[in-house]
Amino acid sequence: MSLRDPALALHIASGTLGLLLGPVAMTAPKRRGRHTDAGTIYFWAMTAVCVSAVVLAVLDWHRLWWFLPIAAFSYANALLGYLAVRLRWPGWLRAHIGGMGGSYIALTTALLVVNVGPTPLIVWFIPTLVGTPLILLATNRVTRVGVPRLS
């Protein structure tokens, strides 16, 4: 049996989970509970998306080699957001919002590119064009309001 089918199933399932959990974490009150639970599961779903993308790329290198840089970039964003909230370095909240938001833009882009059919180039940029101003609004809001308590 080929690893392709289970890797593809994991890729689709974990990507779907991430797409569903992203808005839950984004809209939940910023404290322990729904926000942190959804965010943690989201991060592990992104980990599974990245690992499965690597497996799929290795199994069909000539067609899917480009999965590797996209998976690395998407996962780097999620990892940045995950570590920022755990390590709390100066500016951690901006890094958390930007990293998690950037990884969600990547998930949304993948969903559109895979499902639109013959993909016009603009489809690759729509999530970034919509998501980037939302990330900037969120980071500016927390900068004005202050750091939320996660206790």
Residue pairs with C-beta under 8 A, 6 or more apart in sequence:
2 59
3 55
3 59
4 56
4 59
4 60
7 52
7 55
7 56
7 59
8 52
8 56
10 48
10 51
10 52
11 48
11 49
11 52
11 53
11 56
13 48
14 45
14 46
14 48
14 49
14 52
15 45
15 49
15 107
15 110
15 111
17 41
17 42
17 45
18 42
18 45
18 46
18 49
18 103
18 104
18 107
19 107
19 108
19 111
21 38
21 39
21 41
21 42
21 45
22 42
22 100
22 104
22 107
24 34
24 38
25 34
25 35
25 38
25 39
25 42
25 100
26 104
28 34
28 35
28 38
29 35
30 148
30 150
31 148
31 149
31 150
31 151
32 150
32 151
35 150
36 150
39 82
39 85
39 100
40 82
42 78
42 100
43 78
43 79
43 81
43 82
46 74
46 75
46 78
46 103
46 107
47 75
47 78
49 71
49 74
49 75
49 107
50 71
50 72
50 74
50 75
53 67
53 68
53 70
53 71
54 67
54 68
54 71
56 64
56 67
57 64
57 65
57 66
57 67
57 68
57 71
70 106
70 110
73 106
74 102
74 103
74 106
74 107
75 103
77 98
77 99
77 100
77 101
77 102
77 103
77 106
78 99
78 100
78 103
79 99
80 95
80 96
80 98
80 99
80 102
81 95
81 96
81 97
81 98
81 99
81 100
81 101
81 102
81 103
82 99
82 100
84 92
84 93
84 95
84 96
84 99
85 92
85 93
85 96
85 150
89 95
93 139
93 142
93 147
93 148
94 139
94 142
94 143
97 135
97 138
97 139
97 142
98 135
98 139
101 131
101 134
101 135
101 138
102 131
102 135
104 131
105 127
105 128
105 131
105 132
106 127
108 127
108 131
109 123
109 124
109 126
109 127
109 128
112 119
112 123
112 126
112 127
113 119
113 123
113 124
116 123
142 148
